[in-house]
Amino acid sequence: MECLRTSPGNSWIYPTVILCLFGFFSMMRPSEPFLIPYLSGPSKNLTSTEITNEILPVWTYSYLVLLLPVFVLTDYMRYKPVIVLQGLSFIVTWLLLLFGQGVKVMQLVECVYGLVSATEVAYYAYIYSVVSPEHYQKVSGYCRSATLVAYTAASVLAQLLVSLANLSYFDLNVITLASVSLAFFFSLFLPMPKKSMFFHAKPSKEAPQRTPGQAAVLEEAGRSHEAACQESGTLSQHLEESQPSSPKPGNKALRICVQWFQDLRECYASKRLFYWSLWWAFSTAGFNQVLNYVQILWDDKAPSQDSSVYNGAVEAIATFGGALAAFAVGYVKVNWDLLGELALAIFSTVSAGSLLLMYYAPSIWACYAGYLLFKSSYMLLITIAVFQIAVNLSVERYALVFGMNTFIALVIQTVMTVIVVDQTGLNLQVSTQFLVYGSYFAVIAGIFLMRSIYILYSAKCKKEVQSPTQPHPEEPSSTVMATKF
């Protein structure tokens, strides 16, 4: 490894390998598909109501509160310290899960895990501050693949250990603790970046005029926050060029905020981009809400104490199916400007139908099938949405737009949690929640169906207006006739 540190030609390999190892072991969490059965089982003995209405909402609230401060801190501290903090947060989370008892301690677990989620941005932004732009696309693929392979492998391993080896859920959490401890260990060996997106930006004269980050965004479109961070190097150049060469330290943060606002206003002035971003925010909020509570619904349909549980297999298949759906988008020839919002309407209808199936169907297998359909549909649509935003944006604005869309989604999810789940709101049972989520996606589908009808009708009218003005193929126009004479 020492030769990888020192060789200029291999300078990108060492940090990429270490970061991929961190990403792999931090996502290698076989206990995650069986979290709810573990909490409701004899180890913790928590009720479904306590888990649904008192414990899980804390993650959403803490994530929202920590997201913006951690984002600023991540840039100011140049990523590595925040990655190390994430590794520590992982360890604290699973130590509390293993040895803590009671609702209050589990709420603390969710709070610490909110910190884990908020610091995730450092993982995806780090690599672009330590490698040169020509390697962006390559390292993006490696970092994305490491987490995807780890999540799938962890789900498969968990299912095999539970079904064949009859391993307890407590033991799965012990394995997860060992894995995240390894992730923390590898984070200590990451080299410290010399620049970041804003506070330690690279001088504009050293920054490249254009990077291959756009291609990386399109390839990695399945995850919005990841695509946002891919453009961090170019975004820092944009901000540096727009500022004086020697800004006063006290005004630098203010200048950055003003630049953010101006860029966002310019981007969202495009109606097409605005509506794609609108779908992104609302659908991602619903998607995260479903993922947060789906295990409770499964446990309600088929209690883990009385029947076999296949959560790990379902998560593995859903992840693989979502990846295939996202990959397939690159090979579909469609006029997205004309039919894109119709696709959003159709697949949002599929999402709504799958969630309503999960609510009405008494069979756990129908519930599993609905979840597979829902997750694959979302992964397909979010890929299209990222692609459409990518092709309509200048490279410098990816991080701002993608990050803002994700933040708005989290705000919507928080509001949904307060109204639907929290004890201060409607405090609905988990099955009724999925009726609400299905109706929520049905409303989204209705909005974009009306939008798509309007777009198609406008395109038809425009074509009819333009066609009479076009010269007849057998009659040359006056301009052509004039040139002949």
N, C-alpha and C positions, 0 to 999 in steps of 0.2 A: 504493500500500500504506500510505502514511503516514496517509491518511484512515481506513483500516480500523483503524489502531492507536488513533486518538484518538476516533472517533465512538462514543458509548456504545451506540447501537443496533446497531452492527456489531462490538462488542467480541469477539464469539465467532467472527467470520468469519476474522480474521487468523490466530489460532493454529490454527484448524481447517485453513485452506488450507496453512499451512506444515507442519503435522503430516502432512497427507495427501500432500504432496509428498515428505516424508521417507519415509513408508510406501511410497509408490509406487516410488521409486528404490531403496530398500533391498530391496524384493521383486522388482525387475526384474533377475533374475539368470539370463540365458539359459544360463549354463554349468551350472546345477544339474542339469537332467535328464541331462546327459552327464558327470557327475563321475567315475563309475567307468570309463567308456571312456577318459577323459583320464588317470586315474591308472595304468591298466593299459597305456596306449599308449606310443609311443616317447618322449614328453616326460618321463615319470616312470619308466616301465619297472618298475612294481611288480607283484608276483604277486598272484593272487587270495587266496592264503592270508595274505599280509602285510596286504592291505587289510582282509580280513574279521576276522582274529583278532588283529592287532596295532595297527591304526590306528583303525578305526571305534569300537571299544569305549571309546577315550579320551574321545570326546565325551560318552558317557553318564556316565562317572565324573566328569568335570569339571563337567558340568551339575548333577549331584546335589550336589557339594561346594559349588558357587557359588550355588545357587538361594536358600537362606535368607539367607546374608549379603548378597547383592545385593538381595534384597527389602527388608531392613531399611535398607540403605544408600540404596536408591531413595527410600524415604519420608523418611528423615532429610535427604537432600540435595535433596528436592523435585523429583525427576523429570528436569528438564532436564540436569543434569550427567551423569546416567546415560544419557540418550538420546545425548548427545554422545560418551560413552564407547562406546556401542554402534556409533556411526558409525565411530569410530576402530578398533574391533575388526574391523568389516567390512573396512576397508582393509588392516589388518595380515594378516587371513586370506587375502585374495586376493593380496597381495604375496608371501606365503609360498607360496601355491599356484602362482604363476607362476614364481617364481625359486628356490624351495627344491628340494632333492633329498634323497632317502633316507627311510627309515622314520622316523627320529627327528624330522626336520623336519615330516613329515606328521602325526606324533603331536602336535607343537606346534600345527599347524594346527587339529586337532580340539580341542585344549585352548582355544585362543583362540575357536574357534567355540562352545564351551561357554559362554564368557563372553557371546557374542552372544545365545545362547538364554536365558541367565539374565537378561540386561538387557532382554529383550523386554517384560517386565511394565511397564516405564516408558512404553513407547509407548502401551499401552492405558489406563494410569492417568492419564497426563498431562492429557488433554483435560478430564477431569472436575474438575480442580482450577483450571481457568482459565475455564470457561464456567459460566453459571448453569443450574440444574436443568431449566428449561423447554426447554433446547436439547439435553439429554442424548440423547434418542432420535435426533434429527437428526444430531448429530455422530457418534454410534455408527455409523449407516449409512454416513456418508461415510468414516470411517476404515476400516471393514470393507471397503467397496467398493474403496477405493484399493489395499489389499493383494491382494484377490481378483483384480481386473482386472490388476494388475501381474504376478502369478504366472501367470495364464492367458496374457497377452500374451507374457511371457518364454518360456514353453514353446512357443507357436506360432512365435515369431520364431526360436528356436533350431532348431526342426525345419526351417523354411524355409531358414535359412542353411546348415544341414548338408546337406540333401537337394538343394537347388536351386543354391546358390552354392558348394557344396563347401568351406565355411569350416572351418578346423581348430578343434579343441577348445581349443587355446591361444588363438586369437583370440576365442572365446566368453568365455573368462576375462578377456581384456583389456576386452571390452565390459562385463562384470560389474564389474570394478574401476572403470571410469569411472562406472558407474551408482551404486555404493555411495559413491564419492567425492562425487557430487552430493548424495546423501542426507546425508552428513556436513556438507556446505556449508550445506544448508537447516537442519540442526539448530542451527546457530549463531544463527539468527534467531528461534528460539522465545522468547517472553517467559517470564520466570522466574515460576513460580507463587508465590503468597503463602501457600498452605496445602497440606497433604498429608493423608494418611489418619489418621496417628496422632501423630507428633511435632510437626507444625505444624497440628493440627486446627483447624477453624473453630469459634469459640465457639458453644455450643448455642443461644444466644438469636438468633444470626444464621442458623442453619441451618434449612432448610425441614423441616417435619414429615414430609413424604412427597414423594418425587420420582417422576417418570415413568420412573425407571430400570428398574422391573420390566418395563414394556412393552419397553424396549430390550433387556433380557436375553432375553425371549421371542423377539424378532425376530432377535437376533444369536446364537441358541443354538448355532450350529454350532461355536463355539470356546469352550471352557470357561474358559480363563484370561481371555479377553476379557470374557465375561459377568461374571466375578468382579470385574474392575476397574471395571465400569460402576457398581457400587454403592458406590464408595469414598467419595463425598461423604456418603451417608447413614450408612455405617458409622462414619465419623469422628464424626458427630453422636451416634450410639449410645454410642460409647466415652466421648465427652466428658461426656454426661449421666450416665453411670454412675460418673464419677469426681468427687472434690471439685473445687471451682472453682479452687483454687490448689494443685495437687499439688506435692509436693517433687520437684525434678528427679531426684534419685537414685532415687526410687521409681516414676517414671512408666513406665519399661520393664517393671518387675515388675507394675504394675497392668494394663498392656496384656496381658501374657502370661496373667495370672489371668483377665482378661475373655475372652480367646480360649478358654481351656480351659473356662470355664463355658458359653460359647455353643455350643461344639462338642459338649459333653456333652448339652446340651439338644436340639440338632438331631438328633444321631445316636440319641437315645432313641426316635425314631420308626422302627418296623421297616420301613415302606415306604420311607422316605427312606434308611435304612441299606442296604437291598438294591439300590436304584437306584445309590447311591454305590459299592457294592461292584462292581456291573457296570462302572460308569464307570472305576474305578481299574484293574481287571484288563484290561478291553478296550482302554483307552487305552495301557496298557503294551505289549500285543501289537501294537496298531496302529502305535505308534512304532517298535517293533522291526522290523516288516515294512517300513515306509517306509525305515528305515535300511539295509536289506540287499537290497531288491528289485532294485536296479540290478545288484548282483553276480550275482543269480540270472539276470537277463536276459542278462548278458554270458556266463554259463556256458552258457545254452541256445543263444545265437547270438553268438559272439565278435564284438565290434565291429570287429576288424581284418579279418574275413573276410566280413562281411555288412552290409547296410544296417541302420541303427539308427533306431527310431521312438520313442525314449523321450520326446521333447518332445511329440509328438502324443498319446501315451498319457496323459501327465501333464495336458495341457490338457483332454482329454476327461474324465478322471477327476475333475478339479477341477470342471468344469462339471456333470457328472453328480451329484457329491456335493452341489453347491449346489442343484440341482433337487430332489434327494431331501429335503434339509433344508427347502427351501421348501414342498414338498408336505405336510409334516406339519401345517402350520397349517390345511389344508383337509380333513383326515381326521377324520370324526366317529366316535370310538371311546371306549368306556368304559375309559380307561387304568388306572383303579384295579383293574378286573377282568381286563382282557386285556393290560395293559402288559407284564407279565413273560412272558406267552406270546409276545408280539411279540419280546422280547429273546431268547427261546429259539429262535424260528424264524429270525430273521435272524442270530443267532450261529451257527446251523447252516449258513446260507448262507455266512457268512464262513469257517467251517471247511472246507466243501466247496470253496470257491474256492481256498483255500490248498493243499488236498490236490491239486486240479487242477493248480495251479502246480508242485507237486512231481512228480506222475506224468506229466503231459503232456510229450512230447518237443518239441512245436511251440512256438516262441516266440509265435505268435499266440494259442494257447490260454493261454499264460502271461499275455499282455497282457489277454486277456478276463477271466481270473481276478482280476487286479489291479483292473480296472475294477469288477467286481462286488463285490470286497472293500471298496474305498474307498467306493463308493456306499452299501453296507450300513452301514458304520460311521458315515458322516455322517448317515444317517437315524436310526440308533439313538442316537447321542450327542445329537441334537436332541431326541428324545423324552425322554431321561434328564434333560437340562437343563431341559426344560419341566416335567417331573414334580417335580423338586426346586424349581423356581421357584415353582410354585403351592402348594407345601407349606411354604414358608419365609417368615418375616418378612423384609422387605427388608434389614434391618440385617445379616443373617447370610450373604448371598450370597458375599461375598469370602472369608470364612473357610471355608465348606463347599466352594466351588468350588476354592479354593486348596489346601485339605487333600486333596481328591480328586486333584488334579493332582500334588501332592507324593508321595502314596502310590503313584500310578501310576509315577512316576519311580523310586521305591524298588524296586518290583516289576520294572521294566525293568532296573534295575541288577543285581538278583539273577539275572534271566534271562540277562543278558549274561555275568555271571561263570560261570554254570553251563554255558550252551550254547555261547558264542562264544569266551570268553577262553582263552588258552593254559594258564592254571592250572586250567581246568575241563575240559569234554569236548572242546573245540576241534573242533567238528563242521564238516564242509564245508557250504557255503551251501545246497546242495540238501537235505541232511538237516535243516538248521535249519528249513526250511519244512515238513517233515514234523512236526517238534516244534511249530511254531506252529499248524499245522492241528489237531493233537491237543489243543493248549492251548485253542483256541476250541471244540473239540468238548466238552471238559470243562465250559467255561463254559455252553455250550448245555444240557448235561445237568443242571447244577445248577438253571438257571432253568426248565427243563422240569418238573422235579420240584416246584419252587416254584409254577409256574403250575397244575399239576394240583391241588396242595394248596389253592390259593386258589379255584379253580373248584369243587372238591368242598366246601369250607367254605361258599361262597356258596350252593350248592345245598342243603346241609343246613340252613343258616340260613333259607332261603326256605321249606323244608318245615316247619320248626318254627313259623315265624310264621304260615303260611297257615291252620292250624286255629283259631287264636285270633282271626282276623279275622271280623267278623259276616257272615252270609250276606246277599247283596244283597236277598233277599226277606223277611228277618226282621230287624226293627229291634232294636238292642241294648237292653239293660235300661235303660241311661242315657237313651236316646231315649224309650223307653216311659214312663219316670218323668216326663219333662218334659211328655209329653202329658197325663198325668193330674194 
